[in-house]
Amino acid sequence: MPFKILIIDVLHHSFEELFAAPDLDLQIDYKPYLSPAEAENMLKMYDGLVLRSKLKLTERVLQKAPQLRLIARAGAGLDEIDLSYLAARNIKLLHAPEGNRDAVAEHTIGLMLALLHKIVAADKQVRQYLWQREANRGIELGSQTVGIIGYGNMGQTLARKLSGFGTKVLAFDKNEAAFTSQSLQWAQAVDFPTLQAKADIVSLHFPLDERNKNSVNAAYLAGFRKPIFLINTARGEILNTQALLNALELGKVAGAALDVLENEQLERLTPAQKKSYQALFERPDVILTPHVAGWTHQSYRRINEVLALKIKAYLKEEKEKRS
């Protein structure tokens, strides 16, 4: 019997070509235009599932897929997948954080430079025939201490790219395995209080889970000794929007750049979210982008390449176990 894989999201056209492996006895059904409900109802027929973000893989959904043995996510984040249920079912989970780490790091540095050099505000002023040089005097990135919170694929790649600016980089991660002889070429590992004491710029790169939702709150931001520039290209729900607004008003945060928001479905905001977002959008010291840090033409292909290779390796390993 072939190993049956269902693909429910649009992937780069290179995926199926890269995934061609006659020796693996595969059946690949590419159905990217299924609705979430249709996809959910088809899961029971498949051994593997490839997706981006069409379905939230809760225990309820996964119980509909009794023969599922493999889930492959074409992306980095795993916050919409019930990891504990996968472990209990012994379902293999693959993802591709290596695919967009360069894109995320470049975008993060772009946001840092835009904040430090007041690029967005200056652009708007010139378009209004205002030529205000002194008001737009910038800060050099190389003069700053950057604190990276979360030192996995994204954090390490950011640190490596920052090394070219001569920037001092501090890194904090709860997982000590993140700090290796290679990763410590680009950053100094510190505890969280040290990072809070020394950082001028703070960049968030840790994944979202139930334990850290809204963890970057008022107390968290108040703990920094100096006013910081805050960058979030991770997940919107780790940062409390109202706490950020208050910290901006108090001067605890000198400026913020956000690629992600607590609720990114802007047409479905609650009244409270509309109010806080309106206040956020009106601030000249805030830069916003629509969750595109990891979304480049190159990362789109690379994510699929990485994922296809990982799936092939998994299937070959499984085949060897059976032989």
Summary of the structure (lengths in Angstrom):
residues: 323
radius of gyration: 21.8
end to end distance: 14.5
largest distance: 73.7
contacts: 1000
relative contact order: 0.13
helix: 46%
strand: 17%
